[in-house]
Amino acid sequence: MEPVRWGVLGTAKIAVEKVIPGFRRTDTAEVVAIASRDAGRAQACAARLGIPKAYGGYEALLADDAVEAVYIPLPNDQHVPWAIRAADAGKHVLCEKPLALTAAEAETLVAARDRTGRLIQEAFMVRHHPQWLRVRELIREGRIGTLLAMTCTFSYHNADPANIRNSAEQGGGALYDIGCYPVMLARWLFGAEPERVAALVERDPDLGIDVLTSALMAFPGGGQASFTVSTRMVPYQRVHCLGSRGRIEVLIPFNAPPDRPCRILVDDGSRHADASAVAEDMDAVDQYALQAADFARLLRGGLAPDYPLEDAVANLRVIEALFKAGSK
Ligand SMILES: NC(=O)c1ccc[n+]([C@@H]2O[C@H](COP(=O)([O-])OP(=O)(O)OC[C@H]3O[C@@H](n4cnc5c(N)ncnc54)[C@H](OP(=O)(O)O)[C@@H]3O)[C@@H](O)[C@H]2O)c1
């Protein structure tokens, strides 16, 4: 397969540390250019990562005919504006999560996709990790009976006022940054949209962003999902899927390391206190490389995505409903 020729907008931490190394680990991607608001930063980054071209400005990269697809790891409020510009410049787009700040904003990108015919995807890397494909398979084949509850905890500690996660204007806060994952996973595993939601949203009094958010989602048929996310808590992540006859525990649900196996526990509950839990180890994989490879497969094969942008619109509808439910 001919590699997709990528350009990267911005010198974001996620791009430099995860996504560009992921592009490197697959022969379906080639990074041809990087842009920064600052030309010197673009050049330094390109030199460090061995990227052939560096641009001082995002528009200049979009004008480069050698760039076929653009990866957008900008602050959340800039995702849609730059994705639309990229599509209008004829580029395909992989855009970081959360795709937008509202469902209405995401819909403007759906319209741009339809107008330009470009492939535009939200970068939820976990959807490409074999551990999540395995969890979904186990649930679909009834290994835990009927899925009744999904619970998730996801947290880290970051109080740096200069970080985009702490800027309300830029779409910071726990629900946008990490709550988007359990919302997506619950919708994915239940295969439906929640009918009702409830939430508690605790905000930083000075910065205005949510720092501790707990949520409940009720799905058709009686299943429920819940999560607690925080940007001011001890770093931790875990997902439990509980069914009528068993449970699955995902030990590293989101930041799966590329260099060591990931473990899930499958427990039929026949013995007390985890004694019947059976470990399944997944081979070490780079979920960012898999994300890039899946993008290339869709693009080169002209295939319809499993997760079209409409999924991002639906995710944002739930996020908006949670903010509304949790507002004081
Ligand atoms: N999928 C994942 O695993 C994952 C993990 C972490 C983050 N993310 C997502 O990736 C995006 C970036 O996160 P990050 O932590 O990597 O952010 P970051 O390091 O702060 O990078 C953001 C980049 O955006 C550019 N930018 C443009 N306008 C900006 C502004 N007004 N303020 C700050 N930066 C600006 C900057 O690049 P230049 O100055 O070089 O132009 C900056 O390097 C977010 O949407 C986040 O949700 C995804």
The ligand as an SDF file (V2000), in Angstrom:
LIG
                    3D

 48 52  0  0  0  0  0  0  0  0999 V2000
   -5.3270   10.6170   21.6950 N   0  0  0  0  0  0  0  0  0  0  0  0
   -4.5180   10.8280   22.7110 C   0  0  0  0  0  0  0  0  0  0  0  0
   -3.9090    9.9130   23.2620 O   0  0  0  0  0  0  0  0  0  0  0  0
   -4.3180   12.2300   23.1870 C   0  0  0  0  0  0  0  0  0  0  0  0
   -3.4310   12.4500   24.2500 C   0  0  0  0  0  0  0  0  0  0  0  0
   -3.1630   13.7720   24.6100 C   0  0  0  0  0  0  0  0  0  0  0  0
   -3.8110   14.8160   23.9630 C   0  0  0  0  0  0  0  0  0  0  0  0
   -4.7090   14.5590   22.9690 N   0  0  0  0  0  0  0  0  0  0  0  0
   -5.3900   15.6610   22.2750 C   0  0  0  0  0  0  0  0  0  0  0  0
   -4.4050   16.3020   21.4720 O   0  0  0  0  0  0  0  0  0  0  0  0
   -4.6070   17.7110   21.4690 C   0  0  0  0  0  0  0  0  0  0  0  0
   -3.3200   18.3730   21.9210 C   0  0  0  0  0  0  0  0  0  0  0  0
   -2.9910   17.9860   23.2420 O   0  0  0  0  0  0  0  0  0  0  0  0
   -1.5000   18.1840   23.8280 P   0  0  0  0  0  0  0  0  0  0  0  0
   -1.5280   17.8820   25.2510 O   0  0  0  0  0  0  0  0  0  0  0  0
   -0.5340   17.4670   22.9670 O   0  0  0  0  0  0  0  0  0  0  0  0
   -1.3650   19.7730   23.6620 O   0  0  0  0  0  0  0  0  0  0  0  0
   -0.0760   20.7140   23.5690 P   0  0  0  0  0  0  0  0  0  0  0  0
    1.1770   19.9770   23.8420 O   0  0  0  0  0  0  0  0  0  0  0  0
   -0.4060   21.9160   24.3940 O   0  0  0  0  0  0  0  0  0  0  0  0
   -0.0630   21.0930   22.0310 O   0  0  0  0  0  0  0  0  0  0  0  0
   -1.0090   21.8780   21.4030 C   0  0  0  0  0  0  0  0  0  0  0  0
   -0.3360   22.5120   20.1950 C   0  0  0  0  0  0  0  0  0  0  0  0
   -1.2760   23.3410   19.5510 O   0  0  0  0  0  0  0  0  0  0  0  0
   -0.5960   24.4560   18.9800 C   0  0  0  0  0  0  0  0  0  0  0  0
   -1.3840   25.6510   19.3270 N   0  0  0  0  0  0  0  0  0  0  0  0
   -2.0120   26.4520   18.4380 C   0  0  0  0  0  0  0  0  0  0  0  0
   -2.6290   27.4380   19.0600 N   0  0  0  0  0  0  0  0  0  0  0  0
   -2.3910   27.2990   20.3690 C   0  0  0  0  0  0  0  0  0  0  0  0
   -2.7420   28.0540   21.5100 C   0  0  0  0  0  0  0  0  0  0  0  0
   -3.5120   29.1480   21.4110 N   0  0  0  0  0  0  0  0  0  0  0  0
   -2.3180   27.6240   22.7020 N   0  0  0  0  0  0  0  0  0  0  0  0
   -1.5760   26.5220   22.8310 C   0  0  0  0  0  0  0  0  0  0  0  0
   -1.2010   25.7540   21.7750 N   0  0  0  0  0  0  0  0  0  0  0  0
   -1.5890   26.1560   20.5450 C   0  0  0  0  0  0  0  0  0  0  0  0
    0.8100   24.4980   19.5540 C   0  0  0  0  0  0  0  0  0  0  0  0
    1.7170   24.1870   18.5030 O   0  0  0  0  0  0  0  0  0  0  0  0
    2.6550   25.2990   17.8380 P   0  0  0  0  0  0  0  0  0  0  0  0
    2.9080   26.3490   18.8960 O   0  0  0  0  0  0  0  0  0  0  0  0
    3.8650   24.5460   17.4710 O   0  0  0  0  0  0  0  0  0  0  0  0
    1.9080   25.8370   16.6700 O   0  0  0  0  0  0  0  0  0  0  0  0
    0.8460   23.3720   20.5800 C   0  0  0  0  0  0  0  0  0  0  0  0
    2.0520   22.6620   20.5500 O   0  0  0  0  0  0  0  0  0  0  0  0
   -5.8330   17.9580   22.3500 C   0  0  0  0  0  0  0  0  0  0  0  0
   -6.9630   18.0520   21.5280 O   0  0  0  0  0  0  0  0  0  0  0  0
   -5.9430   16.7110   23.2080 C   0  0  0  0  0  0  0  0  0  0  0  0
   -7.2730   16.4280   23.5740 O   0  0  0  0  0  0  0  0  0  0  0  0
   -4.9580   13.2750   22.5780 C   0  0  0  0  0  0  0  0  0  0  0  0
  1  2  1  0
  2  3  2  0
  2  4  1  0
  4  5  1  0
  4 48  2  0
  5  6  2  0
  6  7  1  0
  7  8  2  0
  8  9  1  0
  8 48  1  0
  9 10  1  0
  9 46  1  0
 10 11  1  0
 11 12  1  0
 11 44  1  0
 12 13  1  0
 13 14  1  0
 14 15  2  0
 14 16  1  0
 14 17  1  0
 17 18  1  0
 18 19  2  0
 18 20  1  0
 18 21  1  0
 21 22  1  0
 22 23  1  0
 23 24  1  0
 23 42  1  0
 24 25  1  0
 25 26  1  0
 25 36  1  0
 26 27  1  0
 26 35  1  0
 27 28  2  0
 28 29  1  0
 29 30  1  0
 29 35  2  0
 30 31  1  0
 30 32  2  0
 32 33  1  0
 33 34  2  0
 34 35  1  0
 36 37  1  0
 36 42  1  0
 37 38  1  0
 38 39  2  0
 38 40  1  0
 38 41  1  0
 42 43  1  0
 44 45  1  0
 44 46  1  0
 46 47  1  0
M  CHG  2   8   1  16  -1
M  END
$$$$
